[in-house]
Amino acid sequence: MSKPPFCPAFTWVALVPLSGMVPPLKPALLILASISWTWLNPQLSSLDLRQHELHAQLSNLPALPPPQPQEHAGFHSGLAPHADSVRWVQIDLGSEYPLDAVVVIPAMLGVAEAYGFPKRFRIDASNDPLFAESDTLMDQNVLDVHPSLAPWHVATKGIKARHIRFTATQLAAQPHQTKRHIFCLGELLVFSGGRNVALHAQVLAPNSVETLPTWSPRHLVDGAYALGLPVHPDAINGNGWHSGISTTADTTKWVQADLGTPRDIQEIRLIPSHPRDYPERFGFGFPRRFKVEADGKTIFDSTTADFTNPGDTPVAFPTPGLRAQTLRCTATQLWERSGDFVYALAELQAFDAGKNIAREAAITSSDDTITSSWSRAGLIDGRSSSGVLLDEAAWLADLSLRRQITDELATLEVQRMTALTIAQKRAAWLGSAVFCLSIVIAWLVVLRSRRSRQREMESLRHRISRDLHDEIGSHLGSIRLMSELALRDGSASDSLEEIHRLAGEAAESMRGIIWLVREGDAPPLTSLVEAMRQSAAALLKDIDWQMDATEGNSTTASLEFHRQVFLLFREAAHNIARHAHAAQVRIEVRWKAKHFHLRIEDNGCGFDVAAITAGNGLANLQHRASVLGGNLQITSKPGSGTRITLEADFS
């Protein structure tokens, strides 16, 4: 599971598919995606935070060990036709004990998963074998439990009881059967004062199956279960104690621990060996027949019948009330190694009030095999062959907590997927709303642009109207006045000549204005050059004029820019034609990077720029240059001609 961050922010990158992403970018985008969904559904933030906390707890808990196959699988109930049939099993501890914890371990059969564990159950404790009065320690009857090999640990501080009952209220379906239901348990442990007081306790099961050696009610409390040894793995090369090698199995060998003084012993425990160089040989060297003695008194005797190899499971013997100084484990039939026979143990333990007092003992034996990994000291070093031995009750409690956390993480993941679906639906609605809003905004922008364009065109029409009034109207007025004078004075020759000139200027002005009206919103500057060229041909027809301009460039400018430059140019050309008495005119038009340059130079009579008032249209030239936001320079001296230079930026 991933551990996402918890920052309530939003970014649209969360809506981008992450498949096929460049590997270094993918984690960053996943984080951004998580942030986005959190913004859309704040519940995700609390779920992510809880997942983060649970993952942090998991990192401090022991891993669930790989399942260990056991010949004694555990307890198997009788068959039931319905899943809701009630079945129970209970144990008698022999006397009342103050309980520390009750642990239930699921059974395993063949495959590495829980076999027959009930979907719903209850655990009760009582001093009455009929459970007329009892304390409920755990009630799992609300929701179906998730089957796994991890243990169920129930803390029971403050409760005293002699009988523990496990009641299955929702059975599991028997594999490959639809109408047969069962419940199975691997082991039931009851801890009191640091030891398992349920070990080899009496079991009562009114409806059970006994198919030895796999299933039996007695296997519920035999100390053998699929989780193996409570070990914290390490890299130390130490396997335990190893006897001398024998050529026959029927050889007696012994190992003894001397505690120094008589001590109270509530439990003796033998830890089988499992060397790293024999990974497939569980229970390495554990004798087929043996006995355990304390100060010469027999505690356990299996010298007349073979003892099932325990694999990686401790072999424990309850010894309440025992007080002894020496403990001896004697093998009478050895374990076959590879054509020879040996006796080996990883650890010998003796417990008093939950403490292993054998760690301080002196070890002697009938004979030894001493190597870098086998020694007498290795029998009491607190280690198995693979690591440091842990307190069984605490280890099982941690594994149970891991199961609870794992189950909660699975539930949180379902809740997170639901919350994520809600966030995605909100994202879809938000995306639709943003899309619709974008359409509305785009429509408003287009409408506003259209209205702005209409206002610009209306303004342009007003300006063209003024141009028509100022240019064509003034010329027509002059033509009318000249015609009246010609009719009145009878001197038609000069008047007709003036009328011809004014009519030509009016026609030229009309062509220029028509060109402005005909062009689009942003005509190319080459069109402006062509219009200026035609206007110069009309206004400077009796003068030697030349125009040098940028050619073949598709740069455009606004229609208003064209209008102001064209009218400025025509005003300047008109002034040259009327007042300069010039023989030559040179015109230069250049533009680059949105900058426009115009220079008009003649060799006419010139004038004193400082002495000119409002005449000769100079004020109009300056006005149009200021409208363009440009700079107009007029250089002239009497008798030296005139140069007009315009520098302006356009868009």
N, C-alpha and C positions, 0 to 999 in steps of 0.2 A: 504494500500500500504506500501509496504515495503519501508525503507530508507537506501538504501545501502550506504557504504563508498566510498571514491573517492581516491583510491591509485593506480597509474598505475604500477602494478606489475603482474607477471604471475606465476601460479603454476598449475601443472597437476591435482591437486586434484579437480579442477573444472569439470573434465570429469568423476568423480565418481558419480553414482546415489545417490541422497540424501534420497530416500524413505527408510524407515525402519531404519534410523540412530538413534543411541542412543540420546535421547532428549538433554542432555547437550552439545553434540558435534555438533548438527545440526546447530544452529545459527552461530557458528564459521565457519563451512564449507560453509554455505550460503554466509558469508562475503568473504571467500576465493574464492568462485565461482564467486561472483560479481567482485572481483579484477581481476580474470582471464579474464572474458569477456571484461572488460574495457581495458585490455591490448590488446586484439584482435580487439577491435573496440573503438577508443578513443571517438567517439560520445556518447557512453554510459556514459562517465564521465560527460559531460555537461548536458545530460538528467537527470542523477541522482542528480546532483547539483541543477538543476532547481526544480526537485521534492522535494528535501530537503527544498529549500527556500519556496516553496508553502505550504508545510506541516507546516512550522514554522509560516507562515501567518495565516493559518487556525486555529492554536491553539489560536490565539488572537481574533478570530471573534466569534460572538454569533452563537449558533447552530440553524439550521432551526427548528422552533417549530413544534410539532405535529399538523397536520391539524385540523381545527375546522369546523365541519359541520355547514353550513349556509342555512337558508331557502331562502335567496336571493343569488342565485349562481352568478349572474352577467349579462353580455351582451351576447347574442347569435345572430349570423348573420343568414340571410336567407340561404337556401340550394343552392348549386351550383353544376352543373354537372361535372365540371372539377376542378382539384386541382389548376391549374394556373389561375382560375377566380379571379378577383380583387374585394375585398370587403373592405369597410372602415367605420369608425365611428369617429365622432369628437365632441368636447365639446366647448361650448362658456362660457368663464369665466365671461362674463358680462362687463368687461372693460380690458384695457391693464394692464398687470402686468410685473414687472421685474422678470424673472423666475430664481429660484435657482435649481430646479430639476424636472424632470418628472419621475414618477414611474408607471410601468405597472405590475399588479399582475395577474397571470393566474387564471382561474376559476377551481373549484373543484366540481364534481358531484358524490356523492355516494362513490367512492373509493378515497384513499389518493394519487391522482396523478393529473397532469394537464389535463383538459378536453378541447379538441378542440383548443389548442393553435396553432397558425399558424407556419408552418415550416420556412417561410420567411416573413419579414415585414419591414415597414419603419415608423418612427415617425417624423412628421413635425409640425412646429409652424408658425403661420401667424396672421396678423391683418386683413386679408381679408377672409371673410367666404368662398369664392370660391377658396382660395389658389392660386390665380393668381401669387402672389409672396409669397415665404415661405422660412423658414430655415429648413433644414433637421437636426434633432437632433440625429437620429440613423438610420443607414441603414444596415439591416440584410438580404441582398438579394444575398449574395455570396454563403454561405453554409447553409444547413439546420440546424436549432437550435435544441438542445436537450431539450425536454419538461420536465419541472419540476415545482413544486409549488413555487420555489424561485422567487423573484421579479426581474424585469429589471429596473435598476436605470440609468438615464441619467442626468449628470450634465449639466446645461444650463446657467451658469454664462454669463452675458453680452447680453442676448437675452431678448427682450420685446415682448410679444404677447398676443392676446386675445383668439385665437382659437388654439386648439391642435387636430391634426388628426392622427389616427392610421390606417394604410393601410396594409391589409394582401395581399401579392402577391403570396403566396403558401399556400393554405388552408390545413387543416387537414381532414382526412377521418372521417366521422361520424362513431362511433363505430358500428360494425356488418353490415356496409354498404360499398360497394365497388364503387358505382357510385354517392354517395352523399357526398359533402364536405362542411365544415363549418369553422368558427373561433369564438372562445369565449374568453372573458376576464372577470376576477373577479372584478377588480377595476382599475381605472385610477386616479392617484393622481398628482396634480401639486402644488409644494411647492414654496411659495413666502413670504419672510419675516418671515419664521419660521412656517407658517401654510399652510394647504391644501386648496388652493383657488378654487380647482375643486369640493369641497364638495357641493352636490346638485346643480351643474351647469346644464345648459341646454344641452341636448344631441341631436345630429342630426345623425340619422342612416337611410339612404334611403332603406336599405335592412336588416331587422332584424326580430326576432321572439319575441313575447310577450306572455309568458305562465306563468301567475302569480300563485303562488308567487315566482316561481323559476327564470324565465328569464324576463328581461325587460331592455330597454336602461337606465331607471332611476337607475337601480341597479349598473350601472357602476360607479356612483359617490355618492353612499349612505353611504360610509364609512365602509361598512361591507365586510370583505374578510376573506379567510380561514386561514390566518397566525395568527389570534388572536391578543393578546395584546403585545405591545413592552415592554417586561419585562426581567429583569435580576433576575433569581430565587434566593431566599434566604431562610433561615430557621426561620425567625421571625414569631411569632404567632400573626398576625394582619390581620383581615378580612375587616375592614372598620367600617361603621356606620350601626346600626340596630335599627329599631323602636320598640316600644312596640308591643306585640302580640295581635292580634284581633281575635275574633271568627267569624267575617263576612268579606267578601271581600269588600263590599261597605262602607268602612270607610276612612275618610280623615286624612292623616298624612302628615306632612311637615318637611323639614329640610332647614335651611337658613344659608348662609355665609355672614358675614358683613366685607367688605374690609376696613373699617375705614374711608375712604374718597372716593369720586367719582373717578373712574378710567376708562381709556379707555379699552374696551374689544372687541377684534376681534373674539373670539370664546369661546363658553362654551362647556365643554365636561364632560359627565357622564361616569364613569368607572364601569361596572357591577361587582358584587361580585361573588366569586367562592371559598367558604371555602374548606380547605383541608379535613375536615370531611364530606363533601358532594361532592366527586370527580365526580359523574355523574350528578350533578345539575348545569349546566351552567346558568349564569345569575341569580344567587340566589337572591331572594328578589326584582328583578326589577319589578316595578309596571306595571300592564296591562294597566292602564290609568293614565295619569299624565299631568302636565303642568309645564313650566319653566317661571319664571318671574324675571325681573330686575327692582328694585325700583317700584314694583307694575305693571310694564308694561309687558304684556304677550309676551314672545319670541317664545314659542312653546306651542301648545295646542293639546293634544290627549286625551281629557277627554270624547269625545263622540264616540271614536272608539278605539278598542283594538290595542295596540302597540306590534308588534312582538318582542318576547324576543330576545335581541341581543346576548345572549350567552357570549362569551369572546371577543366581539367586542366593542370598544368605541362608544358611541352615542354622536355625535358632532353637534353643531348648530352654523353656521357662524353668527356673529353679527357685521359686519363692521359698524363703526360709532357709536357704542353703548358706552355710558358713564354712569356708574351706581356705586352705593355703596353696594347695597344688592342684593344677588341672592337667590331666593327661588325655591325649587323643591317640588311640591305638588302632592302627590299620591291620586287619587280619587277612584281607585280600586286596592286592594292589591294583592300581589302574594301568591298563595296557597303553604304552606309548607307541613305539614302532618296533615290535619284535622284542621289547623288554618291558619292565614293569616298575612303576615309581609311585611315590606318595608325595603330594604337594598341597600346600595351602597358601593362600595369599595373606590371611590375617586370622589370628585367634583373639576373640574379644570376650570380656567378662564385665557385666554391667552391675553397678551399685548406684541406685538413685539416679539413673540416667547417665552415669559417667563410666567410661571404659577404663577399669582399673588395671587391665592386663598390660597397658602401655608401660607400666613400671616393673613388670615381671622379669625374672631371669629364665632364659630358655635353654633347655637341654634336649637331646634327642638320641635315638638309637644309632643313627648315622646321618651324614649330611652330604649334599653336593654343593660345594661352595664355588660360586662364580661371581662375576660383576653384578648379576641380576638376582642371584639366589643367596640367601644368608639367613642365619638364625634371627638376626636383628630385624630382617624384613618381615618376620611373622608378627611383630608388635609395633610397626612404625606408623600405624594409622592410615595405611594405604592399601588399595587393591592393586592389581597388576597394571591398571590403567590410570589411576589417579588417587587423589585424597578422598577418603571416605567421609561422607557428610552425615549429619544427624538425620535419621530416616524420617522422623515426623516433620521436621522443618523442610526437608527436601520435598516431601509429598505435598506439604502446604504450598510451597512455591510453585510446584507443577499444577496444582489445582487453581492457584491464582492466575497462572499463565492461561489455563483453559478458560477461566472467566473473562480475562481480558481479550482473548482471541474471539470468544463468542460475542462479547460486546462490540469488538471491532467489526465483526461480520454484520451485526445489527446496525451499527453506525453507517456502514457502507451502504446498506439498503436505504437507510434514512437519507443518506447523502445523495444517492441516486434519485430519490424522490424529490429532495430539495433542489437538486440540479435540474430535474425536469421542469419544476416550477420556474426556476431561473431562466431556463431556455424558452419556456412559454412567454415569460415576461419580456425576454429579449426579442422574441418574435413580434409581440405586440409593440414593443418600443421601436423595433426596426420598422414595422409598418407605419407607426405614427411618425417616425422621423422621415420615412419615405414620402408619406402624404404631405408632411410639413414642408419637405424639400420641394415637392411639386408646387405647393401653394406659394412658397417663397420665390421659386423660379418664375411662376406665372406673374407674381407681383413685380418681380424685377423686370420681366419683359414688358409688362404693362407700364411700369414707370419709365422704362427706356423708350417705349413707344410714345408715351406722353411727352417725355423730355425731347424726343426727336421731333414730335409735332410742334412743340414750343420753339425749338430751334428753327424748324422750317418756317413757322409763322414769323419768327423774328427775321429770318432771311428774306422772306417775301416782303416784309416791311422795308428792309434795307434796299432790296432791289427796286421796290416801288419808289423809295426816295431817290435811288440812282436814276431811275427813269425820269422822275420829276426834275432832278437837278441837271442831268446830262441832256437827255432828249428834249425835256421841256424847255430848258434854257435855249438850246439850239433852235427849236421850232419857234420860240418867242422871238429870237433874233431874226430868223428868216421872215416871220410875219412883219416885224418892224421894218426890215430892209425893203421888203416888197412894197409896203405902204409908202416909204420914202421915195422908192423908184417911181411909183405911180404918181406921186404928188410932184416930184421935182422934174420928172421926165428924163433924169440922168440914169438910164437903166443899165448902162454898161458896167459901171463900178458896183452898183448894187447887185446886179445879177452875178458878178464874180464872187462877191461876198456871200450871196445866197448859195452859190455852188459850193463854196468852201464849207459853210456851216452845214449844208445838207450832207456833205461827205463825212464831216465829223460826227454828225448825228447818226448816220448809217453805221459808221465804225463803232460808235458807242453802243448802238443797238446790237451789233454782232457780238460785242464783248459781253453784254448783259445776257444775251441769248445763250452764249457759251456757258456762262455761269449757271444758268437755270438748267441747261441740258446735262451737265456733269453730275455724277453720283455723289454719295456722301463723302468719299475720300478719293478724289481723282489722283492719278499719277502726276508727278511734277513735270513729266515730259509733255503732258497736255497743257500745263501752264506755260511752258516754254513755247509751244506751238501757237498758243493764243497771243503771247507777247510778240512772237515773230509776225503774226498776221496784223496785229495792231501797229507795230513799227512800220510795216510796209504801207499801211494806210496813212499814218500820221507823218512819216518821214520820207514820203515818196520823192520829194525834190532834193533830198540830202543823201550823201554817200554814207550808208550805215552798214555795220557788220555786227553779228551776234555770235558769241562763242559760249556754248552751253554743254552741260553734261548730257551725254546721249546713252540710250540703251539701259537706263536704270529704272527699275519698277517701283522705286520708293514713292509712297503716297503721303498726302497731307490732307488736313481737313478742308472742306469746301470754304469755310470762312477764311482760312489762311490763303487759299487761292484767290479769293475775292479781294482781300486787302492788298496782296502783292500785285495783282493784276491792275487794280485801280491806281495804286501808287505808281506803277510803271507807266500807265497811260497818262497819268497826270504829268509825270516828268517828261515823257515824249511830247506831249502837247505843249508844255512850256518851251521845250527846245524849238519845236516847229514855229511857235508864235513869237518868241522873244530872243532866241540865242543868235540868230543869223549865222548858224554854223554850217560848215561845208562837209564835216565828217562827224559821225557819231559811232562810238565803240561801246558795245554792250557785252557784259560777261555775267553768266549765270552758272553758279556752282552749288552743289549740296553734298554733304557727307555726315553720316552719323547724326541725323536729325538736326543738322545745322545748315542754314540757307544763307547764300552770299549772292548779292546783286550789286553790280557796278555799272553806272551809265556815265560815259565821259564824252564831252563834245569839245570842238575847237572854236566855239562861238565867241561872242563879245564879252561874255562873263559879266560879273557884277560884284558889288561890295556886299558881302553877306551881312556884315554888321549894320549896314545902312538900310537893308530891306525891311519893310514893315509887313503888312499882310498881303501884299500883292504877289503876283506870279505863282500863286498856288503853293508857295512853300509851307504855309501853315497846314494845308491839307496833307502834304507829304509827311510832316512831323506827326500829325494826328494819326495817320494810318500806321506809321512805324510804332507809335506808342500802343495802339490797339494790338499789334502783333507782339508786343513785349520785346521789340528789337531795338537796335541802335542805328540811327540814321545820321550820316555825316555828309555835309554839303561843303565842298571846297571850291572857291571861285575867286577870281580877281578880275577887275575890268581889263579886257583885252587878252585874257589868258584862258578863256574857256571855263567850263564847269565840270566837276566830278561829283556824282551822287553815289554813296555807298550805303547799302542796307545789310546789316548782320542780324539774323533772327533765328530762333529755334522753333521747331515745329513738332507736332505729334501725329 
